[in-house]
């Protein structure tokens, strides 16, 4: 689950909470994620 999105120095940072790994911060350009439709 994405908990926060920030733009910093021209890059987009995603704070993601993983069930098994806990919270992590990733750069959107390197994060292989897709929007989940409900």
Phi and psi in degrees as GROMACS dihedral restraints (atoms count N, CA, C in turn):
[ dihedral_restraints ]
;  ai    aj    ak    al  type     phi  dphi    fc
    3     4     5     6     1   -81.3    20    10
    4     5     6     7     1   122.1    20    10
    6     7     8     9     1  -100.2    20    10
    7     8     9    10     1   -20.7    20    10
    9    10    11    12     1  -160.5    20    10
   10    11    12    13     1   148.9    20    10
   12    13    14    15     1  -131.2    20    10
   13    14    15    16     1   127.9    20    10
   15    16    17    18     1  -131.4    20    10
   16    17    18    19     1   144.4    20    10
   18    19    20    21     1  -101.3    20    10
   19    20    21    22     1   127.8    20    10
   21    22    23    24     1  -143.1    20    10
   22    23    24    25     1   123.0    20    10
   24    25    26    27     1    53.0    20    10
   25    26    27    28     1    38.8    20    10
   27    28    29    30     1    81.4    20    10
   28    29    30    31     1     0.0    20    10
   30    31    32    33     1  -114.4    20    10
   31    32    33    34     1   155.6    20    10
   33    34    35    36     1  -103.3    20    10
   34    35    36    37     1   123.9    20    10
   36    37    38    39     1  -102.3    20    10
   37    38    39    40     1   135.7    20    10
   39    40    41    42     1  -113.9    20    10
   40    41    42    43     1   128.1    20    10
   42    43    44    45     1   -94.7    20    10
   43    44    45    46     1   117.4    20    10
   45    46    47    48     1  -121.0    20    10
   46    47    48    49     1   135.3    20    10
   48    49    50    51     1  -104.4    20    10
   49    50    51    52     1   114.7    20    10
   51    52    53    54     1   -95.2    20    10
   52    53    54    55     1   141.2    20    10
   54    55    56    57     1   -60.2    20    10
   55    56    57    58     1   -44.1    20    10
   57    58    59    60     1   -93.4    20    10
   58    59    60    61     1   -21.9    20    10
   60    61    62    63     1  -112.1    20    10
   61    62    63    64     1    -9.4    20    10
   63    64    65    66     1    80.6    20    10
   64    65    66    67     1  -163.4    20    10
   66    67    68    69     1   -76.8    20    10
   67    68    69    70     1   142.5    20    10
   69    70    71    72     1  -142.2    20    10
   70    71    72    73     1   152.0    20    10
   72    73    74    75     1  -111.7    20    10
   73    74    75    76     1   126.0    20    10
   75    76    77    78     1  -128.3    20    10
   76    77    78    79     1   151.1    20    10
   78    79    80    81     1   -82.2    20    10
   79    80    81    82     1   131.6    20    10
   81    82    83    84     1   -57.6    20    10
   82    83    84    85     1   -35.0    20    10
   84    85    86    87     1   -66.9    20    10
   85    86    87    88     1   -20.1    20    10
   87    88    89    90     1  -109.4    20    10
   88    89    90    91     1    -7.9    20    10
   90    91    92    93     1   -87.3    20    10
   91    92    93    94     1   113.8    20    10
   93    94    95    96     1   -80.2    20    10
   94    95    96    97     1    73.5    20    10
   96    97    98    99     1  -122.0    20    10
   97    98    99   100     1   159.2    20    10
   99   100   101   102     1  -132.3    20    10
  100   101   102   103     1   151.0    20    10
  102   103   104   105     1   -71.9    20    10
  103   104   105   106     1   130.7    20    10
  105   106   107   108     1   -92.5    20    10
  106   107   108   109     1   127.2    20    10
  108   109   110   111     1   -85.5    20    10
  109   110   111   112     1   132.8    20    10
